[in-house]
Amino acid sequence: MWDLNRRQALAAALASGAFIPEGLQAMDDKTPVMAPAPYAAVAMQLAARSVERLTSRDAVTAQVKDHVAVITPQIRAATIFIQQYGGAPVKLAVLPEYLFTSYPGRISISDFANLAAFDVDGPEYDAIAAMAQQLGLFIAGNAYERDVHFPGIYFQASFVIDPAGNTVLRYRRLNSMFAPTPHDVWSKYLDIYGLDGVFPVARTAIGNLAAIASEEILYPEIARAHALRGAEIFVHSSSEIGSPLATPKAIAKRARAMENLAYVVSANTAGITASGLPAASADGNSLVADWKGNVLAESNSGETFTAFADIDLNALRTARRKPGMTNFLSRQRTALFAAAFAGETHQRADGLMKDKDFIVPDRDYFRRTSEEVIARLAQAGLI
């Protein structure tokens, strides 16, 4: 098992860039900048369907399959229009956060895992993979899923499925206020999946893809960790309060794009149906931002495909190879921050580990943990 010193060493190594994959480290300025022709990406703003009123796993699976059947022709029609409108073929469609189940609410961790969390080889993912094949698209999305190594809990996962129906990326949310994350079972999770399973980057025919889940867009370290491993396009599935004002997430999307010289394709929900909340509580402002932080397209409210734009990887890769003040990635001095990030003053790893195994938390565990962190920071004079 990983003791404290080894976890600190891992954090320091990550901060210093030591875990950049070998293939990315080996690239030099003489390597040709190869990129696909510009193509379109679309953030599909669709209504999530809650499962909170369903009582069996079979009913959840049936609802998910029905939902996939509903959105497949919607995405197809959107891609046809987008290509007719702008001329570039659509190759990437990003779906909103927890589109097929909505969020767990106050359902217990274990009950929601048993009721609605997908299995990685389950029929729900099979249906989404079949949709990707049928549409001939890379489909990015987000769902709660179970892991056989961690029975009784779930993780929130962002995924990318390629046009052949293969899952080319599976990222599990690392910072969540009210749900288990790999960081809560860090030592066991690393033993099983290693760091490549924590910060995965999919090197695909449409660029190097990485996922950021929901409010993680507010945490620059997560985007930067992926960028240090080669990410060029952040697929961001979200369910957030839309507003004509500059919300924290709206600001963060542009910031993450600019500071990492990366595209952000962010799909918000068009509300949540079959829930106790008013339907349009999380609606609007899906967007595509380019590597300069410019918003190329943004949706209003309701179900729509209007957040679409061209992805020009040749321009991005050229910008990343230019020596200059605006090349923020190349100017990073990551080793400077290793010691600061290796500390244990903030949210600590392995909060759910006990006696070399993990515990299934109650819902109030997460609030208690947050209170403990705040008290610790106050006692240390840091806040």
C-alpha positions in Angstrom: 0.0 0.0 0.0 1.1 3.6 -0.6 2.3 5.3 2.6 2.2 9.1 3.0 5.7 9.7 1.7 5.0 7.7 -1.4 1.8 9.7 -2.0 3.7 12.9 -1.5 6.4 11.8 -3.9 3.7 11.0 -6.5 2.2 14.4 -6.1 5.6 16.0 -6.5 6.4 14.0 -9.6 3.1 14.8 -11.2 3.5 18.5 -10.5 7.0 18.4 -12.0 5.9 16.7 -15.1 7.7 13.5 -14.5 4.7 11.4 -15.5 4.4 12.8 -19.0 4.0 9.7 -21.2 7.3 8.7 -22.9 5.9 9.2 -26.4 5.0 12.8 -25.6 8.4 13.5 -23.9 10.2 12.2 -26.9 8.6 14.6 -29.4 11.0 17.4 -30.5 10.7 20.4 -32.7 11.8 18.5 -35.8 8.7 16.2 -35.6 6.3 17.2 -38.3 3.1 18.8 -37.0 0.5 16.4 -38.4 -3.1 17.2 -37.9 -6.4 16.2 -39.4 -8.3 18.7 -41.6 -10.5 21.1 -39.6 -13.7 19.4 -38.5 -16.8 20.4 -36.5 -17.5 19.5 -32.9 -20.9 20.0 -31.3 -22.0 20.3 -27.7 -25.4 18.6 -27.7 -27.6 20.5 -25.1 -30.2 17.9 -24.1 -32.5 17.3 -21.2 -31.3 14.8 -18.6 -33.8 12.2 -17.4 -33.9 11.5 -13.7 -34.3 7.9 -12.4 -35.2 8.9 -8.9 -38.8 7.7 -9.4 -37.8 4.3 -10.8 -37.7 1.3 -8.5 -35.7 -1.4 -10.4 -32.4 -1.7 -12.3 -34.3 -3.2 -15.3 -36.5 -0.1 -15.4 -33.4 2.2 -15.4 -31.8 0.2 -18.2 -35.0 0.4 -20.3 -35.2 4.1 -19.8 -31.6 4.6 -20.8 -32.0 2.5 -24.0 -35.1 4.5 -24.8 -33.3 7.8 -24.2 -30.5 6.7 -26.5 -33.0 5.8 -29.2 -34.5 9.3 -28.8 -31.3 11.3 -29.1 -29.7 9.3 -31.9 -31.8 10.8 -34.7 -31.5 14.2 -33.0 -27.7 14.0 -33.2 -27.9 12.7 -36.8 -30.1 15.6 -37.9 -27.8 18.1 -36.1 -24.7 16.8 -37.8 -26.3 17.0 -41.2 -27.3 20.6 -40.6 -24.0 21.6 -39.2 -22.1 20.3 -42.2 -24.5 22.0 -44.6 -24.2 25.2 -42.7 -20.4 25.4 -42.2 -19.0 22.9 -44.6 -17.0 20.8 -42.2 -18.0 17.3 -41.2 -18.9 16.7 -37.6 -16.6 14.2 -35.9 -17.2 14.8 -32.2 -20.4 15.2 -30.2 -20.3 15.9 -26.5 -23.3 15.0 -24.3 -24.2 16.6 -21.0 -23.4 15.4 -17.5 -25.3 12.4 -16.2 -27.7 12.7 -19.2 -29.2 9.3 -18.8 -29.9 9.2 -15.0 -29.5 12.7 -13.6 -27.8 13.0 -10.2 -28.4 10.7 -7.2 -29.8 13.4 -4.8 -30.3 11.9 -1.4 -30.4 8.3 -2.6 -27.8 6.4 -0.6 -24.4 5.6 -2.2 -25.0 1.9 -2.2 -28.7 2.1 -3.3 -27.8 4.4 -6.2 -24.9 2.1 -7.2 -27.3 -0.9 -7.3 -30.1 1.0 -9.0 -28.5 3.2 -11.7 -24.7 3.1 -11.9 -23.6 1.6 -15.2 -21.3 -1.4 -15.4 -18.4 -0.8 -17.7 -19.4 -3.8 -19.8 -23.2 -3.3 -19.3 -26.1 -2.8 -21.7 -26.2 1.0 -21.2 -22.7 1.5 -22.5 -23.4 -1.0 -25.2 -26.4 1.1 -26.4 -24.2 4.3 -26.4 -21.5 2.4 -28.3 -24.0 1.3 -30.9 -25.1 4.9 -31.3 -21.5 6.0 -31.9 -21.2 3.3 -34.6 -24.5 4.2 -36.2 -23.6 7.9 -36.3 -20.0 7.4 -37.2 -18.9 9.8 -34.5 -16.8 10.2 -31.5 -19.3 10.4 -28.7 -18.2 11.9 -25.4 -20.5 11.7 -22.3 -20.8 11.2 -18.6 -22.4 8.6 -16.4 -22.2 7.1 -12.9 -20.6 3.7 -13.0 -19.7 0.7 -10.8 -16.3 -0.9 -10.5 -16.0 -4.6 -9.5 -12.9 -3.6 -7.4 -15.0 -1.2 -5.3 -18.4 -2.9 -4.6 -21.1 -0.8 -3.0 -19.9 2.6 -4.3 -19.9 4.3 -7.7 -17.7 6.8 -9.5 -18.8 9.6 -11.9 -17.1 8.8 -15.2 -16.6 10.7 -18.4 -16.0 8.7 -21.5 -15.3 8.9 -25.2 -16.4 6.2 -27.5 -15.0 6.1 -31.1 -16.9 5.5 -34.3 -16.1 1.8 -34.1 -17.9 1.6 -30.8 -14.7 1.3 -28.7 -14.3 3.1 -25.5 -11.0 5.1 -26.0 -11.2 7.1 -22.8 -12.6 6.6 -19.4 -11.9 9.3 -16.8 -13.3 9.2 -13.3 -14.1 12.5 -11.6 -11.4 13.3 -9.0 -13.0 16.3 -7.2 -16.6 15.9 -6.1 -18.4 17.4 -3.1 -21.0 14.7 -2.6 -19.7 11.5 -4.3 -16.9 9.0 -3.9 -13.8 9.7 -6.1 -10.6 7.7 -6.9 -8.8 10.1 -4.5 -11.0 8.8 -1.6 -9.6 5.3 -2.3 -6.3 6.5 -3.7 -3.9 3.9 -2.6 -6.0 1.0 -3.8 -7.1 2.8 -6.9 -3.4 3.5 -7.9 -2.5 -0.1 -7.2 -5.1 -1.2 -9.7 -5.0 1.4 -12.4 -1.8 3.4 -12.0 -1.6 7.1 -12.9 -2.5 6.5 -16.6 -5.9 5.4 -15.3 -6.2 8.7 -13.3 -5.3 11.2 -16.0 -6.0 9.5 -19.3 -5.5 11.2 -22.6 -6.8 9.4 -25.7 -4.6 9.9 -28.8 -7.1 9.7 -31.6 -7.6 10.5 -35.3 -9.3 13.8 -34.3 -6.7 14.8 -31.7 -5.7 14.2 -28.2 -8.8 14.1 -26.0 -9.2 14.5 -22.3 -12.3 14.8 -20.1 -13.2 17.2 -17.4 -16.3 16.5 -15.4 -18.8 19.1 -14.3 -17.5 21.6 -11.7 -13.9 20.2 -12.1 -13.6 22.9 -14.8 -13.2 25.2 -11.8 -10.0 23.5 -10.8 -7.1 24.5 -13.0 -4.9 21.7 -11.7 -7.0 19.0 -13.3 -7.0 20.5 -16.8 -3.3 21.3 -16.5 -2.5 17.7 -15.5 -4.2 16.5 -18.7 -2.5 19.2 -20.8 0.9 18.1 -19.4 0.1 14.7 -20.8 -0.7 16.0 -24.2 -4.4 16.9 -24.2 -5.6 19.2 -27.0 -9.3 19.0 -26.6 -11.2 19.0 -23.3 -14.6 17.4 -23.5 -16.6 18.8 -20.7 -20.0 17.3 -19.7 -21.8 19.6 -17.3 -25.2 20.2 -15.7 -25.1 23.8 -14.4 -27.2 26.8 -13.8 -27.2 28.9 -17.0 -27.2 32.7 -16.9 -26.6 35.7 -19.0 -24.2 36.7 -16.3 -20.6 35.5 -16.2 -20.9 32.4 -14.0 -17.9 30.8 -12.4 -18.1 27.9 -14.9 -18.4 30.2 -17.9 -15.3 32.1 -16.8 -13.4 28.9 -16.1 -14.1 27.3 -19.4 -12.5 30.1 -21.2 -9.6 30.2 -18.7 -8.9 26.5 -19.0 -8.8 26.8 -22.8 -6.5 29.8 -22.9 -4.0 28.7 -20.2 -3.6 25.3 -21.7 -3.8 26.2 -25.4 -6.6 23.7 -25.8 -10.2 23.6 -27.1 -13.0 23.2 -24.7 -16.3 21.6 -25.9 -18.7 22.0 -23.0 -22.2 20.5 -23.1 -24.8 21.5 -20.5 -28.1 19.9 -19.8 -31.3 21.4 -21.2 -32.9 20.9 -17.8 -33.7 17.7 -15.9 -37.0 15.9 -16.3 -38.8 13.5 -13.9 -37.1 15.3 -11.0 -38.3 17.2 -8.0 -36.6 20.3 -9.4 -38.2 22.7 -11.8 -37.3 21.3 -15.2 -35.1 24.2 -16.5 -33.0 24.6 -13.3 -29.8 23.5 -15.1 -30.1 24.8 -18.7 -28.2 26.8 -21.3 -24.8 28.1 -22.1 -23.2 25.1 -23.8 -20.2 26.4 -25.7 -17.1 25.7 -27.7 -14.0 27.7 -26.8 -10.8 27.8 -28.9 -7.3 27.6 -27.6 -7.1 31.4 -27.2 -10.1 31.3 -24.8 -12.5 32.8 -27.4 -16.1 31.5 -27.4 -16.7 30.3 -30.9 -20.3 29.4 -30.3 -22.7 29.3 -27.3 -26.3 28.0 -26.9 -29.2 29.7 -25.4 -31.7 27.6 -23.3 -33.6 24.5 -24.3 -32.6 21.4 -26.3 -30.4 22.5 -29.1 -27.2 21.8 -31.1 -26.3 25.4 -31.6 -23.0 25.3 -29.7 -20.9 24.0 -32.6 -17.6 25.1 -34.2 -14.7 24.0 -36.2 -11.7 22.4 -34.5 -8.4 23.4 -36.2 -5.7 21.3 -34.7 -3.1 22.5 -37.1 -3.4 26.0 -35.8 -3.4 24.8 -32.2 -0.3 22.6 -32.7 1.5 25.4 -34.5 0.8 27.8 -31.6 2.1 25.3 -29.2 5.4 25.1 -31.1 6.0 28.9 -31.2 8.4 30.4 -28.7 6.7 33.4 -27.2 5.0 34.9 -24.2 1.6 33.5 -25.2 2.9 29.9 -25.2 1.7 29.3 -21.7 2.3 25.5 -21.8 5.9 25.7 -22.8 6.6 28.3 -20.2 5.5 26.2 -17.3 8.1 25.7 -14.5 6.3 22.7 -13.0 9.0 21.7 -10.6 8.6 25.0 -8.7 5.2 23.8 -7.4 6.0 20.2 -6.5 6.6 20.8 -2.8 3.5 23.0 -2.4 1.2 20.5 -4.0 2.7 17.6 -2.0 1.3 18.8 1.3 -1.5 17.3 3.3 -3.2 20.4 4.6 -6.1 20.3 2.3 -8.4 17.4 1.1 -6.5 14.2 2.0 -6.2 11.0 0.1 -7.7 7.7 1.2 -10.6 9.2 3.2 -12.6 6.1 2.6 -9.8 3.6 3.2 -9.7 1.7 6.5 -7.6 -1.4 7.4 -6.4 -1.8 3.8 -9.9 -1.8 2.4 -12.6 0.9 1.8 -15.8 1.8 3.5 -19.1 2.8 1.9 -19.9 6.3 3.2 -23.2 7.8 4.2 -24.3 10.9 2.4 -23.3 13.2 5.3 -19.7 11.9 5.2 -18.8 14.4 2.5 -20.1 17.4 4.5 -18.3 16.3 7.6 -15.1 15.9 5.6 -15.4 19.4 4.2 -15.9 20.8 7.7 -12.8 19.0 8.9 -10.7 20.4 6.0 -11.9 24.0 6.7 -11.2 23.6 10.5 -7.7 22.3 9.7 -6.9 25.1 7.4 -8.2 27.7 9.9 -6.1 26.1 12.7 -3.0 26.3 10.4 -3.7 30.0 9.7 -4.2 29.4 6.0 -7.7 30.8 5.8 
